[in-house]
Amino acid sequence: MQESVIYQDILQKGLQQGEERGKKQEALQLIMRLLTRRVSAIEPEIEQQIRTLSITQLEDLAEALLDLSSQSDLVNYLGNISLPQPNQED
């Protein structure tokens, strides 16, 4: 069974999804630490919005946070990007 092409394909896809989730989790942790340092405490609603961002959007936020100086700047930034629909995974 382990030599089956279908089994190998399923295994590979599972590994890729796990790697993507891990990459996103690491990006989230780093960005939340940097944002907290930059703009102080993050409101739970804003944190939840950030958690819904795709990896690409998180990378863009990482660059943009250098220009943020307050939580209202962060809210404005998040308001200007297209947020994914709830329950959509990346």
C-alpha positions in Angstrom: 0.0 0.0 0.0 2.8 2.5 0.8 4.1 2.0 -2.7 0.8 3.0 -4.2 0.9 6.2 -6.3 -2.4 7.4 -4.8 -1.1 6.8 -1.3 2.1 8.7 -2.0 0.1 11.5 -3.6 -2.1 11.8 -0.5 0.9 11.7 1.8 2.7 14.4 -0.2 -0.4 16.7 -0.1 -0.8 16.2 3.6 2.9 17.1 4.2 2.5 20.2 2.0 -0.6 21.3 3.9 1.2 20.8 7.2 4.1 22.8 6.0 1.8 25.7 4.9 0.0 25.7 8.3 3.4 25.7 10.1 4.6 28.6 7.9 1.5 30.6 8.6 1.6 29.9 12.3 5.2 31.1 12.5 4.4 34.2 10.5 1.4 35.0 12.8 3.5 34.6 15.9 6.2 36.9 14.6 3.9 39.5 13.3 1.8 39.6 16.5 5.0 40.1 18.5 6.2 42.9 16.3 2.7 44.6 16.2 2.4 44.4 20.0 5.8 46.0 20.3 5.0 48.6 17.6 1.4 49.6 18.5 1.0 48.1 22.0 -1.8 45.7 22.9 -3.9 44.4 20.0 -7.6 44.2 20.5 -9.0 40.7 20.2 -11.2 41.6 17.2 -8.2 42.9 15.3 -6.1 39.9 16.2 -8.9 37.7 14.9 -8.8 39.7 11.6 -5.1 39.2 11.4 -5.4 35.5 11.9 -7.7 35.2 8.8 -5.1 36.7 6.5 -3.3 34.6 3.9 0.4 34.0 4.1 0.9 36.6 1.3 -1.2 39.1 3.2 0.7 38.4 6.4 4.0 39.1 4.5 2.6 42.3 3.2 1.5 43.3 6.8 5.0 42.5 8.0 6.4 45.1 5.6 3.6 47.6 6.3 4.0 47.4 10.1 7.2 49.4 9.8 5.0 52.4 8.8 2.3 51.8 11.5 2.5 53.9 14.7 -0.9 53.2 16.3 -3.7 50.7 16.5 -5.8 53.0 14.4 -3.1 52.8 11.6 -3.4 49.0 11.9 -7.2 49.2 11.7 -7.0 51.4 8.6 -4.5 49.1 7.0 -6.7 46.1 7.6 -9.7 48.0 6.3 -7.9 48.6 3.0 -7.1 45.0 2.2 -9.4 42.2 1.1 -10.0 39.9 4.0 -10.9 36.3 3.3 -14.4 35.0 4.1 -14.8 33.2 7.4 -14.0 29.5 7.5 -11.8 29.8 4.5 -8.4 28.2 5.1 -5.1 29.1 3.4 
